[in-house]
């Protein structure tokens, strides 16, 4: 709330972590590349880690719903 510099990607990722039940996903621009025949050439790794307890994320989700 004005006390530090936070860019839009960091703020969006923080809210996404709460919405995803506390699981953090590293932001990825390209998730998959297909060739002209539909074969997968590249698939981004899906590394996730639990950074927030499920119960805490649930309560945070309900608090955010109540504010709307």
mmCIF file of the N, C-alpha and C atoms, coordinates in Angstrom:
data_MODEL
# 
_entry.id   MODEL 
# 
loop_
_atom_site.group_PDB 
_atom_site.id 
_atom_site.type_symbol 
_atom_site.label_atom_id 
_atom_site.label_alt_id 
_atom_site.label_comp_id 
_atom_site.label_asym_id 
_atom_site.label_entity_id 
_atom_site.label_seq_id 
_atom_site.pdbx_PDB_ins_code 
_atom_site.Cartn_x 
_atom_site.Cartn_y 
_atom_site.Cartn_z 
_atom_site.occupancy 
_atom_site.B_iso_or_equiv 
_atom_site.pdbx_formal_charge 
_atom_site.auth_seq_id 
_atom_site.auth_comp_id 
_atom_site.auth_asym_id 
_atom_site.auth_atom_id 
_atom_site.pdbx_PDB_model_num 
ATOM 1   N N  . UNK A 1 1  ? 0.819   -1.185  0.000   1.00 0.00 ? 1  UNK A N  1 
ATOM 2   C CA . UNK A 1 1  ? 0.000   0.000   0.000   1.00 0.00 ? 1  UNK A CA 1 
ATOM 3   C C  . UNK A 1 1  ? 0.867   1.254   0.000   1.00 0.00 ? 1  UNK A C  1 
ATOM 4   N N  . UNK A 1 2  ? 1.835   1.261   -0.874  1.00 0.00 ? 2  UNK A N  1 
ATOM 5   C CA . UNK A 1 2  ? 2.682   2.427   -1.014  1.00 0.00 ? 2  UNK A CA 1 
ATOM 6   C C  . UNK A 1 2  ? 3.952   2.386   -0.195  1.00 0.00 ? 2  UNK A C  1 
ATOM 7   N N  . UNK A 1 3  ? 4.167   1.331   0.588   1.00 0.00 ? 3  UNK A N  1 
ATOM 8   C CA . UNK A 1 3  ? 5.358   1.299   1.428   1.00 0.00 ? 3  UNK A CA 1 
ATOM 9   C C  . UNK A 1 3  ? 6.567   0.680   0.736   1.00 0.00 ? 3  UNK A C  1 
ATOM 10  N N  . UNK A 1 4  ? 6.346   -0.036  -0.357  1.00 0.00 ? 4  UNK A N  1 
ATOM 11  C CA . UNK A 1 4  ? 7.470   -0.637  -1.081  1.00 0.00 ? 4  UNK A CA 1 
ATOM 12  C C  . UNK A 1 4  ? 7.123   -0.732  -2.566  1.00 0.00 ? 4  UNK A C  1 
ATOM 13  N N  . UNK A 1 5  ? 8.160   -0.963  -3.364  1.00 0.00 ? 5  UNK A N  1 
ATOM 14  C CA . UNK A 1 5  ? 7.959   -1.092  -4.795  1.00 0.00 ? 5  UNK A CA 1 
ATOM 15  C C  . UNK A 1 5  ? 7.603   -2.533  -5.130  1.00 0.00 ? 5  UNK A C  1 
ATOM 16  N N  . UNK A 1 6  ? 6.429   -2.720  -5.681  1.00 0.00 ? 6  UNK A N  1 
ATOM 17  C CA . UNK A 1 6  ? 5.968   -4.037  -6.113  1.00 0.00 ? 6  UNK A CA 1 
ATOM 18  C C  . UNK A 1 6  ? 5.430   -3.867  -7.524  1.00 0.00 ? 6  UNK A C  1 
ATOM 19  N N  . UNK A 1 7  ? 5.931   -4.712  -8.438  1.00 0.00 ? 7  UNK A N  1 
ATOM 20  C CA . UNK A 1 7  ? 5.427   -4.575  -9.797  1.00 0.00 ? 7  UNK A CA 1 
ATOM 21  C C  . UNK A 1 7  ? 4.138   -5.378  -9.971  1.00 0.00 ? 7  UNK A C  1 
ATOM 22  N N  . UNK A 1 8  ? 3.483   -5.185  -11.084 1.00 0.00 ? 8  UNK A N  1 
ATOM 23  C CA . UNK A 1 8  ? 2.187   -5.793  -11.333 1.00 0.00 ? 8  UNK A CA 1 
ATOM 24  C C  . UNK A 1 8  ? 2.251   -7.316  -11.357 1.00 0.00 ? 8  UNK A C  1 
ATOM 25  N N  . UNK A 1 9  ? 3.312   -7.877  -11.933 1.00 0.00 ? 9  UNK A N  1 
ATOM 26  C CA . UNK A 1 9  ? 3.458   -9.329  -12.001 1.00 0.00 ? 9  UNK A CA 1 
ATOM 27  C C  . UNK A 1 9  ? 3.568   -9.935  -10.604 1.00 0.00 ? 9  UNK A C  1 
ATOM 28  N N  . UNK A 1 10 ? 4.325   -9.309  -9.720  1.00 0.00 ? 10 UNK A N  1 
ATOM 29  C CA . UNK A 1 10 ? 4.459   -9.811  -8.351  1.00 0.00 ? 10 UNK A CA 1 
ATOM 30  C C  . UNK A 1 10 ? 3.133   -9.751  -7.594  1.00 0.00 ? 10 UNK A C  1 
ATOM 31  N N  . UNK A 1 11 ? 2.385   -8.671  -7.784  1.00 0.00 ? 11 UNK A N  1 
ATOM 32  C CA . UNK A 1 11 ? 1.102   -8.529  -7.106  1.00 0.00 ? 11 UNK A CA 1 
ATOM 33  C C  . UNK A 1 11 ? 0.083   -9.544  -7.630  1.00 0.00 ? 11 UNK A C  1 
ATOM 34  N N  . UNK A 1 12 ? 0.046   -9.717  -8.948  1.00 0.00 ? 12 UNK A N  1 
ATOM 35  C CA . UNK A 1 12 ? -0.873  -10.693 -9.537  1.00 0.00 ? 12 UNK A CA 1 
ATOM 36  C C  . UNK A 1 12 ? -0.519  -12.112 -9.095  1.00 0.00 ? 12 UNK A C  1 
ATOM 37  N N  . UNK A 1 13 ? 0.770   -12.410 -9.016  1.00 0.00 ? 13 UNK A N  1 
ATOM 38  C CA . UNK A 1 13 ? 1.198   -13.739 -8.597  1.00 0.00 ? 13 UNK A CA 1 
ATOM 39  C C  . UNK A 1 13 ? 0.852   -13.996 -7.135  1.00 0.00 ? 13 UNK A C  1 
ATOM 40  N N  . UNK A 1 14 ? 0.906   -12.981 -6.303  1.00 0.00 ? 14 UNK A N  1 
ATOM 41  C CA . UNK A 1 14 ? 0.522   -13.137 -4.897  1.00 0.00 ? 14 UNK A CA 1 
ATOM 42  C C  . UNK A 1 14 ? -0.956  -13.472 -4.767  1.00 0.00 ? 14 UNK A C  1 
ATOM 43  N N  . UNK A 1 15 ? -1.814  -12.767 -5.503  1.00 0.00 ? 15 UNK A N  1 
ATOM 44  C CA . UNK A 1 15 ? -3.245  -13.057 -5.467  1.00 0.00 ? 15 UNK A CA 1 
ATOM 45  C C  . UNK A 1 15 ? -3.548  -14.421 -6.084  1.00 0.00 ? 15 UNK A C  1 
ATOM 46  N N  . UNK A 1 16 ? -2.820  -14.789 -7.125  1.00 0.00 ? 16 UNK A N  1 
ATOM 47  C CA . UNK A 1 16 ? -3.025  -16.108 -7.749  1.00 0.00 ? 16 UNK A CA 1 
ATOM 48  C C  . UNK A 1 16 ? -2.650  -17.230 -6.791  1.00 0.00 ? 16 UNK A C  1 
ATOM 49  N N  . UNK A 1 17 ? -1.633  -17.015 -5.972  1.00 0.00 ? 17 UNK A N  1 
ATOM 50  C CA . UNK A 1 17 ? -1.237  -18.027 -4.995  1.00 0.00 ? 17 UNK A CA 1 
ATOM 51  C C  . UNK A 1 17 ? -2.347  -18.236 -3.971  1.00 0.00 ? 17 UNK A C  1 
ATOM 52  N N  . UNK A 1 18 ? -2.973  -17.163 -3.527  1.00 0.00 ? 18 UNK A N  1 
ATOM 53  C CA . UNK A 1 18 ? -4.085  -17.280 -2.581  1.00 0.00 ? 18 UNK A CA 1 
ATOM 54  C C  . UNK A 1 18 ? -5.260  -17.983 -3.256  1.00 0.00 ? 18 UNK A C  1 
ATOM 55  N N  . UNK A 1 19 ? -5.570  -17.618 -4.488  1.00 0.00 ? 19 UNK A N  1 
ATOM 56  C CA . UNK A 1 19 ? -6.695  -18.219 -5.202  1.00 0.00 ? 19 UNK A CA 1 
ATOM 57  C C  . UNK A 1 19 ? -6.449  -19.680 -5.537  1.00 0.00 ? 19 UNK A C  1 
ATOM 58  N N  . UNK A 1 20 ? -5.185  -20.086 -5.623  1.00 0.00 ? 20 UNK A N  1 
ATOM 59  C CA . UNK A 1 20 ? -4.831  -21.464 -5.970  1.00 0.00 ? 20 UNK A CA 1 
ATOM 60  C C  . UNK A 1 20 ? -4.579  -22.308 -4.715  1.00 0.00 ? 20 UNK A C  1 
ATOM 61  N N  . UNK A 1 21 ? -5.268  -21.971 -3.636  1.00 0.00 ? 21 UNK A N  1 
ATOM 62  C CA . UNK A 1 21 ? -5.202  -22.707 -2.371  1.00 0.00 ? 21 UNK A CA 1 
ATOM 63  C C  . UNK A 1 21 ? -3.798  -22.769 -1.783  1.00 0.00 ? 21 UNK A C  1 
ATOM 64  N N  . UNK A 1 22 ? -3.002  -21.722 -1.993  1.00 0.00 ? 22 UNK A N  1 
ATOM 65  C CA . UNK A 1 22 ? -1.684  -21.622 -1.383  1.00 0.00 ? 22 UNK A CA 1 
ATOM 66  C C  . UNK A 1 22 ? -0.549  -22.229 -2.180  1.00 0.00 ? 22 UNK A C  1 
ATOM 67  N N  . UNK A 1 23 ? -0.816  -22.722 -3.395  1.00 0.00 ? 23 UNK A N  1 
ATOM 68  C CA . UNK A 1 23 ? 0.249   -23.279 -4.238  1.00 0.00 ? 23 UNK A CA 1 
ATOM 69  C C  . UNK A 1 23 ? 0.845   -22.192 -5.113  1.00 0.00 ? 23 UNK A C  1 
ATOM 70  N N  . UNK A 1 24 ? 2.176   -22.079 -5.082  1.00 0.00 ? 24 UNK A N  1 
ATOM 71  C CA . UNK A 1 24 ? 2.888   -21.077 -5.872  1.00 0.00 ? 24 UNK A CA 1 
ATOM 72  C C  . UNK A 1 24 ? 3.372   -21.704 -7.168  1.00 0.00 ? 24 UNK A C  1 
ATOM 73  N N  . UNK A 1 25 ? 3.100   -21.023 -8.273  1.00 0.00 ? 25 UNK A N  1 
ATOM 74  C CA . UNK A 1 25 ? 3.595   -21.422 -9.592  1.00 0.00 ? 25 UNK A CA 1 
ATOM 75  C C  . UNK A 1 25 ? 4.468   -20.297 -10.113 1.00 0.00 ? 25 UNK A C  1 
ATOM 76  N N  . UNK A 1 26 ? 5.646   -20.634 -10.580 1.00 0.00 ? 26 UNK A N  1 
ATOM 77  C CA . UNK A 1 26 ? 6.529   -19.627 -11.181 1.00 0.00 ? 26 UNK A CA 1 
ATOM 78  C C  . UNK A 1 26 ? 5.860   -19.105 -12.452 1.00 0.00 ? 26 UNK A C  1 
ATOM 79  N N  . UNK A 1 27 ? 5.802   -17.781 -12.639 1.00 0.00 ? 27 UNK A N  1 
ATOM 80  C CA . UNK A 1 27 ? 5.178   -17.238 -13.853 1.00 0.00 ? 27 UNK A CA 1 
ATOM 81  C C  . UNK A 1 27 ? 5.910   -17.699 -15.111 1.00 0.00 ? 27 UNK A C  1 
ATOM 82  N N  . UNK A 1 28 ? 5.141   -18.112 -16.116 1.00 0.00 ? 28 UNK A N  1 
ATOM 83  C CA . UNK A 1 28 ? 5.692   -18.613 -17.367 1.00 0.00 ? 28 UNK A CA 1 
ATOM 84  C C  . UNK A 1 28 ? 4.996   -17.900 -18.521 1.00 0.00 ? 28 UNK A C  1 
ATOM 85  N N  . UNK A 1 29 ? 5.773   -17.401 -19.470 1.00 0.00 ? 29 UNK A N  1 
ATOM 86  C CA . UNK A 1 29 ? 5.196   -16.718 -20.619 1.00 0.00 ? 29 UNK A CA 1 
ATOM 87  C C  . UNK A 1 29 ? 4.711   -17.729 -21.651 1.00 0.00 ? 29 UNK A C  1 
ATOM 88  N N  . UNK A 1 30 ? 5.564   -18.669 -22.011 1.00 0.00 ? 30 UNK A N  1 
ATOM 89  C CA . UNK A 1 30 ? 5.216   -19.687 -23.009 1.00 0.00 ? 30 UNK A CA 1 
ATOM 90  C C  . UNK A 1 30 ? 5.015   -21.011 -22.285 1.00 0.00 ? 30 UNK A C  1 
ATOM 91  N N  . UNK A 1 31 ? 3.806   -21.578 -22.403 1.00 0.00 ? 31 UNK A N  1 
ATOM 92  C CA . UNK A 1 31 ? 3.521   -22.828 -21.707 1.00 0.00 ? 31 UNK A CA 1 
ATOM 93  C C  . UNK A 1 31 ? 3.722   -24.054 -22.588 1.00 0.00 ? 31 UNK A C  1 
ATOM 94  N N  . UNK A 1 32 ? 3.485   -23.899 -23.897 1.00 0.00 ? 32 UNK A N  1 
ATOM 95  C CA . UNK A 1 32 ? 3.615   -25.048 -24.788 1.00 0.00 ? 32 UNK A CA 1 
ATOM 96  C C  . UNK A 1 32 ? 3.853   -24.557 -26.214 1.00 0.00 ? 32 UNK A C  1 
ATOM 97  N N  . UNK A 1 33 ? 4.696   -25.293 -26.963 1.00 0.00 ? 33 UNK A N  1 
ATOM 98  C CA . UNK A 1 33 ? 4.942   -25.000 -28.374 1.00 0.00 ? 33 UNK A CA 1 
ATOM 99  C C  . UNK A 1 33 ? 4.618   -26.259 -29.173 1.00 0.00 ? 33 UNK A C  1 
ATOM 100 N N  . UNK A 1 34 ? 3.793   -26.090 -30.191 1.00 0.00 ? 34 UNK A N  1 
ATOM 101 C CA . UNK A 1 34 ? 3.416   -27.198 -31.070 1.00 0.00 ? 34 UNK A CA 1 
ATOM 102 C C  . UNK A 1 34 ? 3.964   -26.953 -32.465 1.00 0.00 ? 34 UNK A C  1 
ATOM 103 N N  . UNK A 1 35 ? 4.325   -28.041 -33.184 1.00 0.00 ? 35 UNK A N  1 
ATOM 104 C CA . UNK A 1 35 ? 4.728   -27.874 -34.576 1.00 0.00 ? 35 UNK A CA 1 
ATOM 105 C C  . UNK A 1 35 ? 3.474   -27.910 -35.457 1.00 0.00 ? 35 UNK A C  1 
ATOM 106 N N  . UNK A 1 36 ? 3.663   -27.828 -36.763 1.00 0.00 ? 36 UNK A N  1 
ATOM 107 C CA . UNK A 1 36 ? 2.523   -27.738 -37.679 1.00 0.00 ? 36 UNK A CA 1 
ATOM 108 C C  . UNK A 1 36 ? 1.656   -28.999 -37.693 1.00 0.00 ? 36 UNK A C  1 
ATOM 109 N N  . UNK A 1 37 ? 2.197   -30.121 -37.225 1.00 0.00 ? 37 UNK A N  1 
ATOM 110 C CA . UNK A 1 37 ? 1.430   -31.363 -37.173 1.00 0.00 ? 37 UNK A CA 1 
ATOM 111 C C  . UNK A 1 37 ? 0.736   -31.566 -35.826 1.00 0.00 ? 37 UNK A C  1 
ATOM 112 N N  . UNK A 1 38 ? 0.931   -30.656 -34.889 1.00 0.00 ? 38 UNK A N  1 
ATOM 113 C CA . UNK A 1 38 ? 0.312   -30.762 -33.578 1.00 0.00 ? 38 UNK A CA 1 
ATOM 114 C C  . UNK A 1 38 ? 1.140   -31.497 -32.553 1.00 0.00 ? 38 UNK A C  1 
ATOM 115 N N  . UNK A 1 39 ? 2.380   -31.833 -32.888 1.00 0.00 ? 39 UNK A N  1 
ATOM 116 C CA . UNK A 1 39 ? 3.270   -32.500 -31.938 1.00 0.00 ? 39 UNK A CA 1 
ATOM 117 C C  . UNK A 1 39 ? 3.886   -31.473 -30.994 1.00 0.00 ? 39 UNK A C  1 
ATOM 118 N N  . UNK A 1 40 ? 4.007   -31.853 -29.733 1.00 0.00 ? 40 UNK A N  1 
ATOM 119 C CA . UNK A 1 40 ? 4.593   -30.943 -28.753 1.00 0.00 ? 40 UNK A CA 1 
ATOM 120 C C  . UNK A 1 40 ? 6.102   -30.863 -28.938 1.00 0.00 ? 40 UNK A C  1 
ATOM 121 N N  . UNK A 1 41 ? 6.592   -29.652 -29.135 1.00 0.00 ? 41 UNK A N  1 
ATOM 122 C CA . UNK A 1 41 ? 8.020   -29.419 -29.270 1.00 0.00 ? 41 UNK A CA 1 
ATOM 123 C C  . UNK A 1 41 ? 8.598   -29.031 -27.910 1.00 0.00 ? 41 UNK A C  1 
ATOM 124 N N  . UNK A 1 42 ? 7.835   -28.251 -27.149 1.00 0.00 ? 42 UNK A N  1 
ATOM 125 C CA . UNK A 1 42 ? 8.285   -27.787 -25.835 1.00 0.00 ? 42 UNK A CA 1 
ATOM 126 C C  . UNK A 1 42 ? 7.081   -27.694 -24.906 1.00 0.00 ? 42 UNK A C  1 
ATOM 127 N N  . UNK A 1 43 ? 7.271   -28.141 -23.678 1.00 0.00 ? 43 UNK A N  1 
ATOM 128 C CA . UNK A 1 43 ? 6.267   -27.974 -22.631 1.00 0.00 ? 43 UNK A CA 1 
ATOM 129 C C  . UNK A 1 43 ? 6.977   -27.410 -21.408 1.00 0.00 ? 43 UNK A C  1 
ATOM 130 N N  . UNK A 1 44 ? 6.475   -26.307 -20.890 1.00 0.00 ? 44 UNK A N  1 
ATOM 131 C CA . UNK A 1 44 ? 7.094   -25.665 -19.725 1.00 0.00 ? 44 UNK A CA 1 
ATOM 132 C C  . UNK A 1 44 ? 6.928   -26.549 -18.493 1.00 0.00 ? 44 UNK A C  1 
ATOM 133 N N  . UNK A 1 45 ? 7.946   -26.604 -17.647 1.00 0.00 ? 45 UNK A N  1 
ATOM 134 C CA . UNK A 1 45 ? 7.828   -27.404 -16.419 1.00 0.00 ? 45 UNK A CA 1 
ATOM 135 C C  . UNK A 1 45 ? 6.794   -26.798 -15.474 1.00 0.00 ? 45 UNK A C  1 
ATOM 136 N N  . UNK A 1 46 ? 6.094   -27.653 -14.772 1.00 0.00 ? 46 UNK A N  1 
ATOM 137 C CA . UNK A 1 46 ? 5.060   -27.196 -13.839 1.00 0.00 ? 46 UNK A CA 1 
ATOM 138 C C  . UNK A 1 46 ? 5.537   -27.434 -12.411 1.00 0.00 ? 46 UNK A C  1 
ATOM 139 N N  . UNK A 1 47 ? 6.448   -26.577 -11.987 1.00 0.00 ? 47 UNK A N  1 
ATOM 140 C CA . UNK A 1 47 ? 6.965   -26.672 -10.625 1.00 0.00 ? 47 UNK A CA 1 
ATOM 141 C C  . UNK A 1 47 ? 6.030   -25.916 -9.689  1.00 0.00 ? 47 UNK A C  1 
ATOM 142 N N  . UNK A 1 48 ? 5.498   -26.603 -8.712  1.00 0.00 ? 48 UNK A N  1 
ATOM 143 C CA . UNK A 1 48 ? 4.628   -25.967 -7.729  1.00 0.00 ? 48 UNK A CA 1 
ATOM 144 C C  . UNK A 1 48 ? 5.157   -26.273 -6.341  1.00 0.00 ? 48 UNK A C  1 
ATOM 145 N N  . UNK A 1 49 ? 4.921   -25.344 -5.446  1.00 0.00 ? 49 UNK A N  1 
ATOM 146 C CA . UNK A 1 49 ? 5.253   -25.597 -4.047  1.00 0.00 ? 49 UNK A CA 1 
ATOM 147 C C  . UNK A 1 49 ? 4.198   -24.931 -3.173  1.00 0.00 ? 49 UNK A C  1 
ATOM 148 N N  . UNK A 1 50 ? 3.898   -25.575 -2.082  1.00 0.00 ? 50 UNK A N  1 
ATOM 149 C CA . UNK A 1 50 ? 2.902   -25.074 -1.140  1.00 0.00 ? 50 UNK A CA 1 
ATOM 150 C C  . UNK A 1 50 ? 3.571   -24.033 -0.259  1.00 0.00 ? 50 UNK A C  1 
ATOM 151 N N  . UNK A 1 51 ? 3.213   -22.772 -0.439  1.00 0.00 ? 51 UNK A N  1 
ATOM 152 C CA . UNK A 1 51 ? 3.844   -21.697 0.321   1.00 0.00 ? 51 UNK A CA 1 
ATOM 153 C C  . UNK A 1 51 ? 2.908   -21.103 1.367   1.00 0.00 ? 51 UNK A C  1 
ATOM 154 N N  . UNK A 1 52 ? 1.637   -21.455 1.285   1.00 0.00 ? 52 UNK A N  1 
ATOM 155 C CA . UNK A 1 52 ? 0.633   -20.970 2.213   1.00 0.00 ? 52 UNK A CA 1 
ATOM 156 C C  . UNK A 1 52 ? -0.244  -22.141 2.602   1.00 0.00 ? 52 UNK A C  1 
ATOM 157 N N  . UNK A 1 53 ? -0.528  -22.294 3.874   1.00 0.00 ? 53 UNK A N  1 
ATOM 158 C CA . UNK A 1 53 ? -1.378  -23.401 4.296   1.00 0.00 ? 53 UNK A CA 1 
ATOM 159 C C  . UNK A 1 53 ? -2.747  -23.292 3.645   1.00 0.00 ? 53 UNK A C  1 
ATOM 160 N N  . UNK A 1 54 ? -3.327  -24.458 3.335   1.00 0.00 ? 54 UNK A N  1 
ATOM 161 C CA . UNK A 1 54 ? -4.640  -24.481 2.690   1.00 0.00 ? 54 UNK A CA 1 
ATOM 162 C C  . UNK A 1 54 ? -5.674  -23.717 3.512   1.00 0.00 ? 54 UNK A C  1 
ATOM 163 N N  . UNK A 1 55 ? -5.644  -23.924 4.820   1.00 0.00 ? 55 UNK A N  1 
ATOM 164 C CA . UNK A 1 55 ? -6.626  -23.275 5.691   1.00 0.00 ? 55 UNK A CA 1 
ATOM 165 C C  . UNK A 1 55 ? -6.485  -21.754 5.643   1.00 0.00 ? 55 UNK A C  1 
ATOM 166 N N  . UNK A 1 56 ? -5.245  -21.273 5.635   1.00 0.00 ? 56 UNK A N  1 
ATOM 167 C CA . UNK A 1 56 ? -5.003  -19.827 5.573   1.00 0.00 ? 56 UNK A CA 1 
ATOM 168 C C  . UNK A 1 56 ? -5.467  -19.258 4.239   1.00 0.00 ? 56 UNK A C  1 
ATOM 169 N N  . UNK A 1 57 ? -5.217  -19.979 3.147   1.00 0.00 ? 57 UNK A N  1 
ATOM 170 C CA . UNK A 1 57 ? -5.657  -19.524 1.837   1.00 0.00 ? 57 UNK A CA 1 
ATOM 171 C C  . UNK A 1 57 ? -7.181  -19.490 1.762   1.00 0.00 ? 57 UNK A C  1 
ATOM 172 N N  . UNK A 1 58 ? -7.834  -20.475 2.363   1.00 0.00 ? 58 UNK A N  1 
ATOM 173 C CA . UNK A 1 58 ? -9.296  -20.526 2.381   1.00 0.00 ? 58 UNK A CA 1 
ATOM 174 C C  . UNK A 1 58 ? -9.870  -19.314 3.108   1.00 0.00 ? 58 UNK A C  1 
ATOM 175 N N  . UNK A 1 59 ? -9.315  -19.004 4.278   1.00 0.00 ? 59 UNK A N  1 
ATOM 176 C CA . UNK A 1 59 ? -9.803  -17.844 5.041   1.00 0.00 ? 59 UNK A CA 1 
ATOM 177 C C  . UNK A 1 59 ? -9.540  -16.544 4.272   1.00 0.00 ? 59 UNK A C  1 
ATOM 178 N N  . UNK A 1 60 ? -8.394  -16.442 3.642   1.00 0.00 ? 60 UNK A N  1 
ATOM 179 C CA . UNK A 1 60 ? -8.074  -15.245 2.852   1.00 0.00 ? 60 UNK A CA 1 
ATOM 180 C C  . UNK A 1 60 ? -9.048  -15.084 1.689   1.00 0.00 ? 60 UNK A C  1 
ATOM 181 N N  . UNK A 1 61 ? -9.384  -16.200 1.020   1.00 0.00 ? 61 UNK A N  1 
ATOM 182 C CA . UNK A 1 61 ? -10.364 -16.154 -0.082  1.00 0.00 ? 61 UNK A CA 1 
ATOM 183 C C  . UNK A 1 61 ? -11.705 -15.629 0.423   1.00 0.00 ? 61 UNK A C  1 
ATOM 184 N N  . UNK A 1 62 ? -12.145 -16.114 1.582   1.00 0.00 ? 62 UNK A N  1 
ATOM 185 C CA . UNK A 1 62 ? -13.425 -15.669 2.134   1.00 0.00 ? 62 UNK A CA 1 
ATOM 186 C C  . UNK A 1 62 ? -13.387 -14.198 2.547   1.00 0.00 ? 62 UNK A C  1 
ATOM 187 N N  . UNK A 1 63 ? -12.245 -13.753 3.067   1.00 0.00 ? 63 UNK A N  1 
ATOM 188 C CA . UNK A 1 63 ? -12.118 -12.332 3.401   1.00 0.00 ? 63 UNK A CA 1 
ATOM 189 C C  . UNK A 1 63 ? -12.195 -11.468 2.147   1.00 0.00 ? 63 UNK A C  1 
ATOM 190 N N  . UNK A 1 64 ? -11.556 -11.907 1.084   1.00 0.00 ? 64 UNK A N  1 
ATOM 191 C CA . UNK A 1 64 ? -11.594 -11.135 -0.159  1.00 0.00 ? 64 UNK A CA 1 
ATOM 192 C C  . UNK A 1 64 ? -12.987 -11.129 -0.780  1.00 0.00 ? 64 UNK A C  1 
ATOM 193 N N  . UNK A 1 65 ? -13.721 -12.243 -0.654  1.00 0.00 ? 65 UNK A N  1 
ATOM 194 C CA . UNK A 1 65 ? -15.114 -12.281 -1.153  1.00 0.00 ? 65 UNK A CA 1 
ATOM 195 C C  . UNK A 1 65 ? -15.998 -11.343 -0.354  1.00 0.00 ? 65 UNK A C  1 
ATOM 196 N N  . UNK A 1 66 ? -15.788 -11.274 0.952   1.00 0.00 ? 66 UNK A N  1 
ATOM 197 C CA . UNK A 1 66 ? -16.622 -10.431 1.804   1.00 0.00 ? 66 UNK A CA 1 
ATOM 198 C C  . UNK A 1 66 ? -16.428 -8.943  1.489   1.00 0.00 ? 66 UNK A C  1 
ATOM 199 N N  . UNK A 1 67 ? -15.253 -8.589  0.986   1.00 0.00 ? 67 UNK A N  1 
ATOM 200 C CA . UNK A 1 67 ? -14.997 -7.189  0.637   1.00 0.00 ? 67 UNK A CA 1 
ATOM 201 C C  . UNK A 1 67 ? -15.668 -6.745  -0.647  1.00 0.00 ? 67 UNK A C  1 
ATOM 202 N N  . UNK A 1 68 ? -16.103 -7.702  -1.437  1.00 0.00 ? 68 UNK A N  1 
ATOM 203 C CA . UNK A 1 68 ? -16.762 -7.373  -2.706  1.00 0.00 ? 68 UNK A CA 1 
ATOM 204 C C  . UNK A 1 68 ? -18.202 -7.278  -2.483  1.00 0.00 ? 68 UNK A C  1 
# 
